[in-house]
Each structure stands twice: as C-alpha cells, then as structure tokens.
Amino acid sequence: MIVSVAMITTVTGKYQVTVPAKIASEHGIKAGSRLDWEKTDKPDVIVVKVLPDRATLADSLHGAGRKYLKPG
C-alpha cells in the first residue's frame, strides 16, 4: 500500500535531493544509505527503495551455506 504524503524537495544543480528528515528517520535512512531508483511506465512517477546496509546483508547470510556442508 502506498501512502501519499506531500513533502516537496528541490533538485540541486548537481542533481542531488535532500530526503525530508521525517521520511529519513521513519525508514532508517542515514548518511551512506543506498537508495534504488526505478523508472515506472508513468513519466512523472519514480519508485525509490531503501537498500539494506552491508552489515545487515552480511548478517543475513551468516551460516546460510551450512545446510550444504557434508557431515564430518
């Protein structure tokens, strides 16, 4: 479900955008966070997803291959 909240930002001359503080804190966005930008079939709609940080990815993979180990 997409909830629309009106928060307007401005793109700078270097194509940078500031994420509003409320959205950043609610979604765990901090300095160094990676965002995945996706085009849609609508020319005025862009989908942005917050990617997990590398530490979270590493933790999720910890021990994932154990089921493939041979006994002994």
C-alpha positions in Angstrom: 0.0 0.0 0.0 1.4 3.4 -1.0 0.6 6.3 1.4 0.9 9.7 -0.2 2.4 12.4 2.0 3.1 15.8 0.5 6.7 16.7 1.1 8.3 18.7 -1.7 12.0 18.9 -2.2 14.2 20.6 -4.8 16.8 19.0 -7.1 20.1 20.9 -7.0 22.3 21.9 -9.9 24.3 18.7 -9.2 21.0 16.6 -9.4 21.1 16.0 -5.6 17.9 15.7 -3.5 17.5 16.1 0.3 15.4 13.4 1.9 13.0 15.0 4.3 14.0 14.3 7.9 10.7 12.6 8.9 10.9 10.2 5.9 14.6 9.5 6.6 14.0 8.7 10.3 11.0 6.5 9.6 12.8 4.4 7.0 16.2 4.3 8.7 17.9 6.4 6.0 21.2 7.9 7.2 24.5 9.1 5.7 25.8 6.4 3.5 22.4 4.7 2.9 21.9 3.3 -0.6 18.7 4.1 -2.5 17.5 2.1 -5.6 15.7 4.4 -8.1 13.3 2.7 -10.5 11.5 4.2 -13.5 7.9 3.3 -14.0 5.6 3.4 -17.0 4.4 6.8 -15.9 6.7 9.6 -16.8 6.1 11.5 -13.6 6.4 8.6 -11.1 9.7 7.2 -9.8 9.9 4.5 -7.1 12.7 4.7 -4.6 13.6 1.7 -2.4 16.0 1.8 0.6 18.6 -1.0 0.2 19.8 -2.8 3.3 23.3 -1.7 4.5 26.2 -4.1 4.0 26.3 -5.2 7.7 22.6 -6.2 7.5 23.3 -8.2 4.3 26.3 -9.9 5.8 24.3 -10.8 9.0 21.5 -12.3 6.9 24.0 -14.5 5.0 25.8 -15.7 8.1 25.5 -19.5 8.2 23.4 -19.7 5.1 25.7 -22.4 3.5 25.8 -24.7 6.4 23.0 -26.9 5.0 25.3 -27.8 2.1 28.2 -29.0 4.2 28.8 -32.7 4.4 29.0 -34.3 7.8 32.4 -34.6 9.3 
